[in-house]
Amino acid sequence: MNKFVRNAVVALLILLTNPHSALAAGNGSRTKNFDWTPVMEAIIEVESNGNHRAKNGNQVGAMQITPILVEDCNAILKQRKSTKRYKLSDRLNIQKSKEMFLLIQSWYNPKNNVEKAIRSWNGGVNYNVKRTQRYYEKVMRVMNR
């Protein structure tokens, strides 16, 4: 029994001190340097064909952002103790739209799952796979060109 406990402690110490271990990373494949550019560009093409002034009901801008998403971004910023806030008019600014996309991904998709990002952009955080399938396929076709 003592040998087992000693081996378990040694293994745990190795995991905790090794920067390449899953335990040390703490959150799996999460990385701050993940490049969302291809996904954002494909979403922009599918949503608005690059038109930053596009409107469809309450969805506005190149990424077709809703007022609810802007509110969600501001709630995340508040939770993170940031003084930055987005306005509804920021949806017309492609750079700020991309910032909102990145903020949403960092909060709801910390493991940077591309499929989850695409589907949730179309169907919300609690998206339905069947209902988001066509959208997902469109975005993937654009990305794979």
Phi, psi and omega in degrees: 000316180300321179295321179296313180298315179301315179296322179294318180294317178298315180298318179296317178297320178297315179298318183287332182263349181273115183293346180264359182281155180296322181293319180293324179293329175079326184223035172065235187274006183300134177212141178283344184264014180296135183265102179274359186308310181300323180292313181297317180296320178293318178297318179300317180294317181291317185288317190218003186055032177085004182277109182288349178257010182298143178222138175213096186064235180267006176268128187225148172093179183299328181257006177053061183271136180267160175301327180296321179293321177298315177299318179297316177300316180293325176294320178296314179300318179297316179300325180274007178064030177268147177270350180293142175218149177260148176253161178300326180293341179294343178295338180276351180261116185299318180297316180290328175297318178295321177301317179296318177302312181296322178296314179300316180295319181296331183272312186262346185223059186294343179269006175057048178278114185296317180299315178299320180298313182293311182296319181289332177295328180271319189248004181086175185302321180259049184300158175254125184302315182297318182286338181257005186298312181298317179298313179303315180296320178299312182296318179295322177299316179296318181295326185271005178289000000 
